[in-house]
């Protein structure tokens, strides 16, 4: 087990994908007291018991590729960097399972399975760096979800170190957990590390499909793609994955010298199955898109877009921050939501682009991102109100924001209802009576003083930030580069 007390290294663990202004240290103690890199389960258990004995928080962390502060301390303590636990324990091709440690990346696991003709279709777009444990902990809905379900749907068993230091297994490595009482796998999927530390995962896997093919289509804009999407989700065409980006996203990519088409918006889909079934699905898609006024793009465009699926935020190369929002909305509300998002962006004077996926046959995941000057405290801080207002748009249209972390824990009651939220809090108190397991997240917005920020106050503050941002001059990040590509 490695430990580090180095100040610079500890500072690197005080943020995730979304950097926090140093001024936030007045509210949150984001710098850990110590960084721990365990190598096996028993060392994690030892650290949990040490956290209880020293009355210090313990914060599990993967690669830090999330943006809601779920792996960022609010009261200091110990950060458990799980990336050293990155081994494949076994690939059982007879029982079609794989057992791994939580620190392995999704790409490393996918490559190992591919070499044996196996396939784990659900994974995050950040697969080259995102860890297995981190994405399970955030309950991610990513690549492959449309056809196969989320990563949680493939979990057979989890080994978890509880807030007491005890080690438990949640399921069975060879058969599903159904019919054995409540499914304990799902207790930890999406729990954001507040109920325990995942130390081992067993997935069920599939044979690699005979054919994996990529196709891309363009539309005048995202709203005009909605009729084709509605027809698709009510058909027997079943893509593995459907992802999209709007005009601004591709304009920004070209502005930093990346290959990107000049389109109003573009959808790229992955089709899997036998060659005959994929041929039939591609033909049906061509007809649907054409009837809705869209156009098919060349195969090399589709192949390129698929190869770029893990690098949505290359726009950071402009030298600015790119902070994503993330909401799930019903497909039948898509045009209305896009219109309200446009009004919000204009009202807050932000520079934004939108990417996203079709999560299932009723749900679209929209991930608008805004450019921000991270070194400008007032601009970067007030822009954080965008996430709150974006979530409000989702709630008002039958959807919800994705993830809670530090900043959106106030949404728990809106997401789960009053009784559901209290059940989650009761569960947290029962499992973690010492309040040491990733405190200040999901069930409350914690502070460095150990006092939770009331939900109404957090929401009021976020709304105020959005209002102040709207009074500031219009953001101009990236305008010079965009002007060059539009000439």
Secondary structure as UniProt FT lines:
FT   STRAND          2..4
FT   HELIX           7..12
FT   HELIX           22..26
FT   STRAND          34..37
FT   HELIX           41..54
FT   STRAND          58..61
FT   TURN            70..71
FT   STRAND          78..81
FT   HELIX           82..84
FT   STRAND          88..92
FT   TURN            93..96
FT   STRAND          97..100
FT   TURN            102..103
FT   HELIX           106..114
FT   TURN            115..117
FT   STRAND          118..119
FT   TURN            125..129
FT   HELIX           132..138
FT   HELIX           145..148
FT   HELIX           151..154
FT   STRAND          155..162
FT   TURN            163..164
FT   STRAND          167..169
FT   TURN            178..179
FT   HELIX           185..188
FT   TURN            189..190
FT   TURN            192..193
FT   STRAND          196..204
FT   STRAND          206..207
FT   STRAND          211..219
FT   HELIX           223..225
FT   HELIX           226..233
FT   STRAND          241..246
FT   HELIX           247..255
FT   TURN            256..257
FT   STRAND          265..273
FT   HELIX           275..291
FT   TURN            292..293
FT   STRAND          295..296
FT   HELIX           299..307
FT   TURN            308..310
FT   TURN            312..313
FT   HELIX           314..318
FT   STRAND          321..324
FT   STRAND          327..330
FT   HELIX           331..333
FT   HELIX           334..348
FT   STRAND          352..360
FT   TURN            361..362
FT   STRAND          363..372
FT   TURN            374..375
FT   HELIX           377..382
FT   TURN            383..384
FT   HELIX           385..396
FT   TURN            397..398
FT   STRAND          400..401
FT   TURN            405..408
FT   HELIX           409..411
FT   HELIX           412..431
FT   TURN            433..434
FT   TURN            439..440
FT   TURN            448..449
FT   HELIX           455..471
FT   TURN            477..478
FT   HELIX           479..486
//
